[in-house]
């Protein structure tokens, strides 16, 4: 048996970390929920409350959600026209089950058992009416959330053995990650042992095409295996997509041609990727966020190139903890501030179990950059001066929380006060009536769970 990993205290002989100026930061009070999965089967729930320039944490729940380590999490999108705010938290692990929970009332709704009976590798809610899961057997399962019935299953064929490779039993083309296009009509997937990205037509539930990764991708980025780890659609119309490899990111255009690459300096393994559009003067700016093995979160600006020009990302900011902790960032999640445009809350989790919350203030930077460009243009005509410290002041540390567990995945969601209040009132009424019925009594039944009596809007992508 393996020995338990020892947790070493932070050392003091680390490189200096640049301080962040919080004098210009002004945040309205807001709360959101943080859910983290761990290697020791525990699902950890926290409520993060941001007041002024700090963040406090309140534990909400702590329990064993699976029979083995929790691998991935997903939360259904909020319903803007709903008074109850019923949102579902889905969790998965190598025990082949997908557990479902009401996010705000924290009640167990039941479990899904995909027909492939293989460990789930990713979960996503592309809409409030659809849940998509992928597994190590190469299947993509699409469930309808109204009654949790299986709409369709798509299968990635096992990759052909590479020349000179030794065949091992049980190693196939398990799907590593899947990204659904905002239109809900297309999806991209990357698989293990397959140096390609697959496109799926969700209107028909069939494969739409395969793009083999070009050999021009440097080995420094692709790594030894050359497999894609994550895939994500880039924001904006016809912007294309990106594939995360072991040590870098390759940016593809809508025509599947390579437009640019991103590598961390110094070079490090990458674990997570996310894109967003932020305000930039009178226009918008594409930003790519990546997490590294050595404890950094890097923010890159992706300018809009002219036709046939290479995309050259620019480093906006490097987020590092204020302590000497350099543990790898296992996962992160991003939430926009509900009332302040251009402000986001970045929540990170490292392998030592520390959850940190940062405020990303793109709004003030956009105003400063716009004014600076205006002054520079008046001074030197159409030439804009390059500023070396363009990213200073974007990220502000708000607070951290030590879970004392090895975190594997993390997700954040807004807190619906009406749903929590309704749950508390129902609990009080049940207590007054002397009813001690167990809400999980028939929650172990697979798939057949009815969420709502009303008709949900169907996701335009799956033909039943």
C-alpha positions in Angstrom: 0.0 0.0 0.0 1.1 3.5 -0.7 2.1 5.8 2.1 0.0 8.9 2.9 1.4 12.0 1.3 2.9 14.3 3.9 1.8 17.9 4.0 4.8 20.2 4.4 4.4 23.8 5.7 5.3 26.6 3.4 8.9 27.6 3.2 10.2 31.1 3.4 12.8 30.9 0.7 10.5 31.7 -2.2 10.8 34.4 -4.9 9.2 37.7 -3.9 5.6 38.1 -4.9 4.5 41.5 -6.3 2.0 43.2 -4.0 -1.4 44.1 -5.3 -2.8 47.6 -4.9 -6.3 47.5 -3.4 -6.7 51.2 -2.9 -8.8 51.6 -6.1 -10.9 48.4 -5.4 -14.5 49.0 -4.3 -16.8 45.9 -4.2 -20.5 45.8 -3.4 -21.4 43.1 -0.9 -22.2 39.8 -2.6 -22.3 36.1 -1.7 -21.7 33.0 -3.8 -21.4 29.2 -3.2 -18.2 27.2 -3.6 -18.3 23.4 -4.0 -15.2 21.3 -4.1 -14.6 17.6 -4.6 -11.6 15.7 -3.1 -9.6 12.5 -3.4 -11.1 11.2 -0.1 -14.7 11.1 -1.4 -15.7 14.2 0.5 -17.9 16.9 -1.1 -17.1 20.3 0.6 -19.5 23.2 0.4 -18.8 26.8 1.4 -20.5 30.1 1.3 -18.1 33.0 0.3 -19.2 36.4 1.4 -17.4 39.4 -0.1 -17.6 42.6 1.9 -15.5 45.6 0.9 -12.0 44.2 0.2 -12.2 40.9 2.0 -13.9 37.5 1.7 -15.2 35.4 4.6 -16.2 31.7 4.4 -19.0 29.8 6.0 -19.1 26.0 5.9 -22.4 24.7 4.5 -22.0 20.9 4.1 -19.4 18.2 4.4 -20.1 14.6 3.5 -19.0 11.5 1.6 -20.7 11.8 -1.8 -19.3 8.8 -3.6 -17.6 5.5 -2.9 -14.3 6.8 -4.4 -12.6 10.1 -5.2 -14.8 12.8 -6.8 -13.6 13.5 -10.3 -15.8 16.3 -11.7 -18.7 18.7 -10.9 -21.3 20.6 -12.8 -24.1 23.0 -11.9 -27.2 23.7 -14.0 -27.6 27.3 -15.2 -29.9 29.7 -13.3 -33.4 30.2 -14.4 -34.0 33.9 -14.7 -37.8 33.6 -14.9 -38.1 31.1 -11.9 -39.0 32.2 -8.4 -37.6 29.0 -6.8 -34.2 29.0 -8.5 -34.0 25.2 -8.6 -30.5 24.4 -9.7 -29.0 21.0 -9.8 -25.4 20.0 -8.7 -24.1 16.9 -10.5 -21.1 15.0 -9.2 -19.2 11.9 -10.5 -16.4 9.6 -9.6 -14.9 6.3 -10.8 -17.7 4.5 -9.1 -19.6 5.0 -12.4 -22.6 6.8 -10.8 -23.6 10.4 -11.3 -25.2 11.9 -8.1 -27.7 14.7 -8.3 -28.3 17.3 -5.5 -30.5 20.4 -5.2 -27.8 23.0 -4.9 -29.4 25.4 -2.5 -31.5 23.1 -0.3 -28.7 20.6 -0.3 -31.0 17.5 -0.7 -30.1 14.4 -2.6 -32.3 14.0 -5.7 -31.0 10.6 -6.8 -28.4 8.9 -9.0 -27.9 8.3 -12.8 -26.3 5.1 -14.0 -25.1 5.6 -17.6 -25.5 2.5 -19.7 -21.8 2.2 -20.5 -21.0 1.6 -16.8 -17.7 3.4 -17.1 -16.1 6.1 -15.0 -17.3 9.5 -15.9 -14.6 12.0 -17.1 -16.6 15.2 -17.5 -20.0 16.7 -16.7 -21.7 19.8 -18.2 -25.0 21.5 -18.3 -25.2 23.3 -21.7 -28.7 24.4 -20.8 -31.2 24.0 -17.9 -32.8 21.1 -19.7 -29.8 19.0 -20.7 -26.9 17.2 -18.9 -24.0 15.8 -20.9 -21.5 13.3 -19.5 -18.5 11.7 -21.0 -16.7 8.5 -19.8 -13.6 6.4 -20.2 -15.3 4.0 -22.6 -15.5 6.7 -25.2 -19.2 7.5 -24.8 -21.0 10.8 -24.7 -24.4 10.5 -22.9 -27.1 13.2 -23.1 -29.8 13.3 -20.5 -33.0 15.4 -20.3 -33.2 17.0 -16.9 -37.0 17.1 -16.9 -37.3 13.4 -16.2 -33.6 12.4 -16.4 -34.2 10.1 -19.3 -31.3 9.3 -21.7 -31.9 11.0 -25.0 -28.9 9.6 -26.9 -25.4 8.2 -26.6 -22.6 9.0 -29.1 -19.5 6.8 -29.2 -15.9 7.8 -30.1 -14.2 4.9 -31.9 -11.1 3.5 -30.2 -8.0 5.0 -31.8 -5.8 2.8 -34.0 -2.6 1.6 -32.3 0.3 3.8 -33.1 3.2 2.2 -35.0 5.6 0.6 -32.6 3.3 1.1 -29.6 2.7 -1.8 -27.2 -1.0 -2.6 -26.9 -2.3 -2.7 -23.4 -5.7 -4.1 -22.4 -8.2 -1.6 -21.0 -6.6 1.4 -22.7 -8.9 3.0 -25.3 -10.1 6.3 -26.5 -11.7 7.6 -23.3 -13.2 11.1 -23.8 -11.1 13.6 -21.8 -13.2 16.7 -22.2 -16.2 18.1 -24.2 -17.3 21.7 -25.0 -20.7 22.6 -26.4 -21.0 25.6 -28.7 -23.2 28.4 -27.3 -25.7 27.7 -30.0 -26.3 24.2 -28.7 -25.9 22.7 -32.1 -22.2 21.6 -32.1 -19.8 20.1 -29.6 -16.1 19.4 -29.6 -14.3 16.6 -27.8 -10.8 15.4 -27.2 -9.9 11.9 -26.2 -7.1 10.0 -24.7 -4.6 8.3 -27.0 -6.0 10.2 -29.9 -4.2 13.1 -31.4 -7.3 14.8 -32.8 -10.3 16.9 -31.9 -13.8 15.6 -32.9 -16.8 17.7 -33.9 -20.3 16.4 -33.1 -23.6 17.5 -34.7 -26.0 17.7 -31.7 -28.9 18.2 -34.1 -28.6 14.6 -35.3 -26.5 13.1 -32.5 -23.8 12.0 -35.0 -20.1 12.7 -35.6 -19.5 15.7 -37.9 -15.8 15.5 -38.5 -12.3 14.8 -37.1 -9.3 17.2 -37.2 -6.0 15.5 -36.7 -3.6 17.7 -34.8 -1.0 19.1 -37.2 2.6 17.9 -36.8 3.6 21.6 -36.7 2.5 21.8 -33.1 5.8 21.9 -31.1 6.6 19.0 -28.8 7.2 21.5 -26.0 3.5 22.2 -26.1 2.0 18.9 -27.1 4.1 16.8 -24.7 5.2 13.2 -25.3 1.7 11.8 -25.7 0.4 14.7 -27.9 -3.2 14.3 -26.6 -5.5 17.1 -26.0 -6.4 17.5 -22.3 -9.1 20.2 -22.5 -11.1 21.9 -25.3 -13.0 25.2 -25.1 -14.8 27.5 -27.5 -13.4 31.0 -27.7 -15.9 33.9 -27.2 -17.2 36.0 -30.0 -18.7 35.2 -33.3 -16.5 32.9 -35.6 -13.6 33.1 -33.1 -12.9 29.4 -33.2 -11.7 27.2 -30.3 -8.7 26.2 -28.3 -7.1 23.0 -27.2 -5.2 22.7 -23.9 -2.1 20.4 -24.2 0.3 19.3 -21.5 2.4 22.4 -21.6 0.6 24.9 -23.7 -2.5 26.1 -25.5 -3.1 26.0 -29.3 -5.6 28.6 -30.6 -7.6 27.5 -33.7 -9.7 29.7 -35.9 -13.2 28.9 -37.2 -11.5 27.3 -40.2 -9.6 24.9 -37.8 -6.3 26.6 -38.8 -3.8 27.3 -36.1 -3.9 31.0 -35.2 -1.5 31.2 -32.3 -0.1 29.4 -29.2 0.2 30.1 -25.5 3.0 28.8 -23.3 3.7 29.7 -19.7 7.1 31.4 -18.9 8.8 29.7 -17.2 7.4 26.6 -18.9 5.1 24.6 -16.7 2.3 22.0 -17.0 -1.2 23.4 -17.5 -4.3 22.0 -15.8 -7.3 24.2 -16.7 -8.4 26.8 -19.3 -11.2 29.4 -19.6 -12.1 32.2 -22.0 -14.1 35.3 -21.4 -14.9 38.6 -23.0 -14.2 41.8 -21.0 -14.9 45.4 -21.7 -12.0 47.3 -23.3 -12.8 51.0 -23.9 -15.6 51.1 -26.4 -15.0 47.5 -27.5 -14.5 44.1 -26.0 -11.3 42.1 -25.4 -10.8 38.3 -25.4 -9.0 37.0 -22.3 -7.6 33.5 -21.8 -7.0 32.2 -18.2 -4.8 29.2 -17.6 -3.7 27.4 -14.4 -0.2 25.9 -14.0 1.5 23.2 -12.2 3.7 25.6 -10.2 0.8 27.4 -8.5 0.2 30.3 -11.0 -2.9 31.6 -12.7 -2.0 33.4 -15.9 -4.2 35.9 -17.7 -3.5 36.5 -21.4 -5.0 39.2 -23.7 -5.9 38.0 -27.2 -5.9 40.9 -29.6 -8.1 40.9 -32.7 -5.6 40.3 -35.6 -6.1 41.4 -39.1 -6.8 38.8 -41.8 -4.1 36.2 -42.3 -2.1 37.5 -39.3 -0.9 35.4 -36.5 -2.6 35.8 -33.1 -0.1 37.0 -30.5 -1.3 36.7 -26.9 0.0 39.2 -24.4 0.4 38.4 -20.7 -1.9 40.7 -18.7 -1.3 39.4 -15.2 0.3 36.6 -13.2 -1.7 35.6 -10.1 0.4 34.0 -7.4 -0.5 33.5 -3.7 1.0 35.8 -1.1 2.6 32.9 0.7 5.3 30.6 -0.4 2.8 27.9 -1.4 3.5 26.8 -4.9 1.2 23.8 -5.1 -0.4 23.1 -8.5 -3.8 24.7 -9.3 -6.1 21.7 -9.7 -9.1 23.8 -10.8 -10.6 27.2 -10.8 -14.0 28.8 -11.5 -15.1 32.3 -12.5 -18.2 34.3 -11.6 -19.2 37.8 -12.8 -20.1 40.4 -10.2 -23.9 40.7 -10.3 -23.9 44.5 -10.3 -20.4 45.7 -11.3 -19.7 45.3 -15.0 -16.1 44.1 -15.8 -15.6 42.7 -12.3 -15.2 38.9 -11.7 -14.6 36.6 -8.8 -11.9 34.0 -9.5 -11.9 31.0 -7.1 -8.9 28.7 -7.2 -8.1 25.4 -5.5 -4.7 23.8 -5.2 -3.5 20.3 -4.4 -2.9 21.3 -0.8 -6.6 21.9 -0.3 -6.4 25.7 -0.1 -9.3 27.7 -1.7 -8.5 31.3 -2.6 -10.8 34.0 -3.9 -9.6 36.9 -6.1 -11.3 39.9 -7.6 -10.5 40.5 -11.2 -11.2 44.2 -12.0 -11.2 44.6 -15.8 -13.6 47.6 -15.6 -11.1 50.1 -14.1 -8.3 48.8 -16.2 -10.4 49.3 -19.3 -11.0 52.9 -18.4 -7.3 53.5 -17.6 -6.2 51.8 -20.8 -8.7 53.9 -22.9 -7.5 57.2 -21.3 -3.8 56.1 -21.8 -4.3 55.2 -25.4 -6.1 58.5 -26.0 -3.2 60.5 -24.5 -0.6 58.4 -26.4 -2.4 58.9 -29.7 -2.5 62.7 -29.2 1.2 62.7 -28.4 2.6 60.4 -31.2 -0.2 60.3 -33.8 -1.4 56.8 -34.5 1.4 55.0 -32.6 0.3 53.6 -29.2 3.1 53.1 -26.6 3.6 49.6 -25.3 3.2 49.5 -21.5 5.3 46.9 -19.7 3.1 46.9 -16.6 -0.3 46.7 -18.4 -1.5 44.0 -16.1 -0.8 45.7 -12.7 -3.8 46.0 -10.5 -6.2 43.5 -12.3 -6.2 40.8 -9.6 -6.8 41.5 -5.9 -6.6 38.8 -3.2 -9.8 38.7 -1.1 -9.4 35.7 1.2 -8.5 32.0 1.5 -9.8 28.9 3.2 -7.9 25.7 4.1 -10.1 22.5 3.6 -7.3 20.2 4.8 -8.2 17.9 1.9 -6.7 17.1 -1.5 -9.0 18.9 -3.8 -9.7 17.4 -7.3 -12.3 19.7 -8.7 -14.2 23.0 -7.9 -17.2 25.0 -9.1 -18.9 28.1 -8.0 -22.5 29.3 -8.3 -24.6 32.3 -7.2 -26.6 32.0 -3.9 -30.3 32.1 -4.4 -31.7 33.6 -1.2 -35.3 32.8 -2.1 -34.6 29.1 -2.5 -32.7 28.9 0.8 -35.5 30.8 2.6 -38.1 28.5 1.1 -36.2 25.4 2.2 -35.8 26.7 5.7 -39.5 27.5 5.9 -40.4 24.0 4.7 -38.0 22.4 7.2 -39.6 24.4 10.0 -43.1 23.3 9.0 -42.1 19.7 8.8 -40.5 20.0 12.3 -43.7 21.4 13.7 -45.8 18.6 12.2 -43.5 16.0 13.8 -42.6 14.5 10.4 -39.3 12.8 10.3 -39.5 11.2 6.9 -36.2 10.7 5.1 -36.0 12.7 1.9 -33.4 10.3 0.6 -35.5 7.2 1.2 -36.2 6.6 -2.5 -33.3 8.7 -3.9 -31.3 5.6 -4.8 -33.5 4.8 -7.8 -31.7 5.4 -11.0 -32.7 7.9 -13.7 -36.5 8.1 -13.1 -36.6 11.4 -11.2 -39.2 14.0 -12.0 -38.0 17.6 -11.4 -40.9 19.8 -12.5 -44.6 19.3 -13.5 -44.4 22.2 -15.8 -43.1 21.9 -19.3 -39.4 22.9 -19.6 -38.0 24.5 -22.8 -36.3 21.8 -24.8 -32.7 22.2 -25.8 -32.6 22.9 -29.5 -30.1 20.3 -30.6 -31.3 16.8 -29.9 -34.0 15.2 -32.0 -35.9 12.8 -29.8 
